[in-house]
Amino acid sequence: MIEESRTIAVDFDGTIVENRYPQMGKERPFALRTLQALQKKGFLLILWTCRTGKLLDEAVEFCRKGGVEFYAINSNYPGEDTSIAVRKLTADIFIDDRNLGGIPSWGEIYQQLCPQDQQTVIHKSSKSFIKRIFSK
């Protein structure tokens, strides 16, 4: 079940922010607030991005300023030797705009990962759902 999965690898460009690579896109609606809520639920977040060097530093700082600190960055765990390319992350879930069918809204992502937080009536508007989650 999804709620038992605890490690999430999250892409940056096109997922947390609009895809403007190599520039910094605007945050996708509710991305950072949803990631914060998932962390509070006990999920470990790994930033999984093609960005390196200064561009990676900018992405990490963007998320940090938005209140999201990642468990690991482009690795399975903090301190992993990444001088040898990490071929595959051991995440339970991958959130990426390149998914088959594209990326859902962050409200839909939260609903899928935390179905126990849904109220009896789910509104079709993810903005309405997100407002209910974060107004508690």
C-alpha positions in Angstrom: 0.0 0.0 0.0 1.1 3.5 -0.7 0.8 4.7 2.9 3.4 2.0 3.9 6.0 3.4 1.4 8.2 5.8 3.2 11.0 7.0 0.8 10.0 9.4 -2.0 12.4 10.5 -4.8 11.3 13.9 -6.1 12.4 15.5 -9.4 13.0 19.3 -9.4 12.5 20.8 -12.8 8.9 20.3 -14.0 7.9 18.8 -10.7 8.7 21.1 -7.8 9.1 24.1 -10.2 7.9 24.8 -13.7 10.4 23.5 -16.2 12.6 26.4 -17.2 15.9 24.5 -17.0 18.6 25.7 -16.7 16.9 28.8 -15.2 14.8 28.5 -12.1 11.1 28.1 -12.8 8.3 29.3 -10.6 7.1 26.9 -7.9 4.3 24.6 -9.0 1.2 25.3 -6.9 1.5 23.8 -3.4 4.6 21.8 -4.2 6.7 22.8 -1.2 3.8 22.9 1.2 2.8 19.4 0.1 6.4 18.2 0.6 6.5 19.7 4.0 3.2 17.9 4.9 4.7 14.6 3.6 7.8 15.1 5.8 5.6 15.7 8.8 3.9 12.4 8.0 7.2 10.6 8.2 8.2 10.3 4.6 11.9 10.6 3.7 12.4 12.9 0.7 15.3 12.5 -1.8 15.9 15.2 -4.3 16.4 13.3 -7.6 17.5 15.7 -10.3 19.9 16.0 -13.2 21.1 19.3 -11.9 24.7 19.4 -10.7 27.1 22.0 -9.4 25.8 25.5 -9.0 22.5 24.6 -10.6 22.0 21.9 -8.0 23.0 24.2 -5.2 20.4 26.7 -6.4 17.6 24.0 -6.4 18.5 22.8 -2.9 18.6 26.4 -1.6 15.2 27.1 -3.3 13.7 24.2 -1.5 15.4 25.0 1.8 14.0 28.6 1.7 10.6 27.0 1.1 10.9 24.9 4.2 12.0 21.6 2.7 15.2 19.8 3.7 15.9 16.6 1.9 17.0 13.4 3.5 19.5 12.9 0.6 20.3 14.5 -2.7 20.9 12.4 -5.8 21.8 9.5 -3.5 20.1 6.8 -1.4 21.2 8.2 1.9 23.3 11.1 3.3 27.0 10.6 2.8 26.7 8.0 0.1 29.8 7.9 -2.1 28.4 9.5 -5.3 31.8 9.5 -7.0 30.6 6.3 -8.5 27.3 7.0 -10.3 24.3 5.9 -8.3 22.5 3.7 -10.9 19.2 3.3 -9.2 17.7 4.9 -6.1 16.0 2.7 -3.6 13.0 4.9 -3.2 9.6 3.5 -2.8 7.9 6.2 -4.8 9.1 8.5 -7.6 7.4 11.8 -8.3 8.5 13.1 -11.7 6.9 15.2 -14.5 8.1 12.6 -17.0 5.7 9.9 -15.6 3.6 8.2 -18.1 0.6 10.5 -18.3 2.4 13.4 -16.8 2.4 14.7 -13.3 -0.8 15.2 -11.3 -1.4 18.2 -9.2 0.2 18.3 -5.8 -3.2 17.9 -4.2 -3.8 14.7 -6.0 -0.3 13.5 -5.1 -1.0 14.1 -1.4 -4.4 12.3 -1.7 -2.7 9.2 -3.2 0.1 9.1 -0.6 -2.1 9.9 2.5 -5.5 8.5 1.8 -6.3 8.4 5.5 -6.3 12.2 5.5 -9.2 12.5 3.0 -12.5 13.7 4.3 -15.7 11.8 3.3 -16.3 14.1 0.4 -13.4 14.8 -1.8 -13.7 18.0 -3.9 -12.5 17.8 -7.5 -10.5 21.1 -6.9 -7.1 20.3 -5.6 -6.8 23.9 -4.4 -9.9 23.3 -2.2 -8.4 20.0 -0.9 -5.0 21.6 -0.2 -6.7 24.5 1.7 -8.4 22.0 3.9 -5.2 20.1 4.6 -3.1 23.2 5.5 -5.8 25.1 7.4 -5.8 22.5 10.2 
